[in-house]
Amino acid sequence: METRVAIIGIIVENGDSVSELNAILHEYGSFIIGRMGIPYHERGINIISVAVDAPQNIISAMSGKIGRLSGISAKTVYSNVTSESK
């Protein structure tokens, strides 16, 4: 199966949804290359970027689940880098 490299950009505006967000990230942990979180205290939000290497349908499912959480926005940027999964 072909995998792609992508980055999911996440903005957390509702801290009450963080535990659900972390559960989703844990669920897809085997596909996550790395993640970086930046608290923006002045605006009361958190900015998270998650780098993944996964099949297209997995990336879409993960991003969709995250985007449906209350007070959380997610957008995905795909690279043209693909490979066959091992």
N, C-alpha and C positions, 0 to 999 in steps of 0.2 A: 504494500500500500504506500502511496506517495504521501510524504509529509511536507509541510511548508513552515517557514520561519515567519513569525508575526509578533507584533507588539500590541498588547491591549492596554489602552490608556483609560484609567479609571479615576473619576472624581467622586469623592465621598462627601456628601453634604449632610447626611444623617447618620450620626454615630450609632444610632440604635440598630442599624443594619450591618454593622461591622462583623458581628459573629456569624451572620449568614454568609457574608462575603468570604470570610476566612474558611468556612466549611466548603464552599464551592472551590476555592483555591486548593484546599487540601484534597478534595475529590479528584482534581485534575493535576495533582502534584507531579505525577510521573512525566507529564508533558512540559512542565515549567523549567525553563533554562535558568531564570533568575527573576528577581523582582526588586523594585526600589520604591520606597514610600517616602513622601515628603510632607510633613505636617505644615500647613500654612495657617499658623495661629491667628494672624491678623484678620483673616477672612473666615476662620472657623471651618476650614475644609481640609481634606487630605487628598494628595495627588499620588496615585500609584501607577507605575508602569510594570507590566508583566511580559517578559519575553518567553515565547513558547515555540516549540517545534513539534507539530502534531498534524494529523490528517485534517483536511479542510473542514469536515463535518464536526470534528471534535472542537476545533477552534470556534466555529460558529455556535455550537451548543454552549460552550463555556461563556462566551461573550454575551449570548442571549440571556442566560441565567443571571449573569451579573447585572446586565442592563435592566432586568425586570425587578430588581430590588428597590425598595422605597428609598428615595433620596440618593441614589447612586446612578451615575451615568458612565457608559462604557462605549468606546469606539475602538475598532481594530484596524491596524495598518498591516498589510501583507507585503512580504518581500517576494522577489522573483526566485529566491533560493528554494529549490525543492530537492528531495532525495527519496530514495526507496527506504522504507523503515526496515530495521534489522530484525 
